[in-house]
Amino acid sequence: MPKVSEILSDSTKYPDATEWTLPDGSKTTVGEMRADMKSAFVPAGDMTRSQQKAADERRQLEQNYQVELYKAQQTAEAFKQQLAAKGKTADTTDDLDTYIADPTFGPMARKLKAALDRTDAMQKSLDEQKQQMANYEQTWWLDRHAQVIRRIQSTDPEMKEQSKVNDFLAYAKQNNFSNLDTAYSLYTRDRDIERAKDVAAKEAYERAKQELGAPKVPTGANQTGSTTTPLTQVPTSLDDAENLAKADPEIARLMDAVA
């Protein structure tokens, strides 16, 4: 069974006219899904403004960070040269702390530590801003598509877990799906196929066990009738069934007669 990515990428084997059934039972085509993938989510005005504002703030913060980082690098180089002139070194911040109170190296050491603290704080702010924007975007997505997600959850219990919803939305955004029904159909297709295979295999196995569990064997001298002889042990394979059948005295007698 081909994967979704193979179907969408192989237009020769799977032309645009190929039909596809969505979870709600409606029909679409592979061509429409390909077009859907090319159409990125177009957020509403408030989301666009929020993204633009966050992008401007982040750009300014990154510029300030680069300036402070350059200053810290210059200060670190000057400090190393000062130490080298006296035959000393400071390769880590722990080494730097040993010079903070030194009358000769203290002023430069404190200046460098302050510069490093500023860059660390700015890097932390950049990371926090990135996470806040990600959380805001995720919340906005959940609000915008709440109705579709609730409908999906009503038929797929696994999607009631928040982690599953987050993974699904990440998949939809990553692949630029503007239709969550289409995204869900593709997201769960391979999973459902594998589960269907497992269920079919288990059902076939159980059916075979039931059929092998009570074989019809010949009985009586004239061998004209047959009856069902229950087995005390249920076979788990054809070989087991054969061995159990051979253990039946009547079958053993018949086999000896044939031999």
RADA-V632064 format. One record per backbone hydrogen bond with DSSP energy under -1.0 kcal/mol. CO is the residue of the C=O (numbers start at 1). NH is the residue of the N-H. Records with the same first field share a line. If there is no record, write none. Layout:
# RADA-V632064
CO->NH / NH
This chain:
# RADA-V632064
3->7
4->8
5->9
6->10
9->11
10->14
15->18
16->31
18->30
20->28
22->25
26->22
28->20
29->33
30->34
31->35
32->36
33->37
34->38
44->48
45->49
46->50
47->51
48->52
49->53
50->54
51->55
52->56
53->57
54->58
55->59
56->60
57->61
58->62
59->63
60->64
61->65
62->66
63->67
64->68
65->69
66->70
67->71
68->72
69->73
70->74
71->75
72->76
73->77
74->78
75->79
76->80
77->81
78->82
79->83
80->84
81->85
83->86 / 88
84->87
92->96
93->97
96->99
102->106
105->109
106->110
107->111
108->112
109->113
110->114
111->115
112->116
113->117
114->118
115->119
116->120
117->121
118->122
119->123
120->124
121->125
122->126
123->127
124->128
125->129
126->130
127->131
128->132
129->133
130->134
131->135
132->136
133->137
134->138
135->139
136->140
137->141
138->142
139->143
140->144
141->145
145->149
146->150
147->151
148->152
149->153
150->154
152->155 / 156
156->159
157->160
158->161
161->165
162->166
163->167
164->168
165->169
166->170
167->171
168->172
169->173
170->174
171->175
172->177
173->176
179->183
180->184
181->185
182->186
183->187
184->188
188->192
189->193
190->194
191->195
192->196
193->197
194->198
195->199
196->200
197->201
198->202
199->203
200->204
201->205
202->206
203->207
204->208
205->209
206->210
207->211
208->212
209->213
215->229
217->227
225->219
227->217
237->241
238->242
239->243
240->244
241->245
242->246
243->247
245->248
248->252
249->253
250->254
251->255
252->256
253->257
254->258
255->259
